[in-house]
Amino acid sequence: MNTVCKHPKVRVVAREDDAEFVECLDCGEVFDSNEFRDMAIEELQGEEEEETA
């Protein structure tokens, strides 16, 4: 059974113009830091919805 990594530890691996790319130290996935922020926001919204349900 595969579990989804929530990327608790990341490091910056590249910067280009106005983009910054980070790598998850646990699973190795590399993504735009804006995507990482979006994932964190979505996770918080999901937790709030669970609390109100």
N, C-alpha and C positions, 0 to 999 in steps of 0.2 A: 504494500500500500504506500503510495507516494504522498508525502506531506508537503504542503506549500511553504516555501521559505519566506519568512516575513522580512528578510534582509535586516537583521538587527545591528549588524556591523558592516559598514561600508568604508571604502577609501576612494579618494579621487585618483583616477588613472590618466585622465587627459582633459585638457581645456582647449577649446577652439573657438575663436571669436566670442560669441556670447553663450556658447554651450559648454557644459561641464559633464564629464562622464565619470560614473562611479562604478566600482566593482564590489559585489557582496563578498565578504571574507568567508562566509559559510558555504555558499553554493557556487560561487564563481561567476554568477551572471553579471554582465556589464550592461548598463543602461544610462540614459540621460538623467541627470539629477532632477530635472523637472518631473520625470515619470516617477521617481522615488518619492517626491513630495506629494504627487497626486495619489500614489498608493497609500501613503500615510493618512491623507485626508479621507479617502474612501474607507479605510479601516476604522477611523474614529467615527464616521457617520454610521457605519454598520453596528458598532458597539452601542451607540446612542439609541438606535432603533431597537436593538435587542432589549435594552433597559426599559424602554417605554412600553414594550409589548407584554 
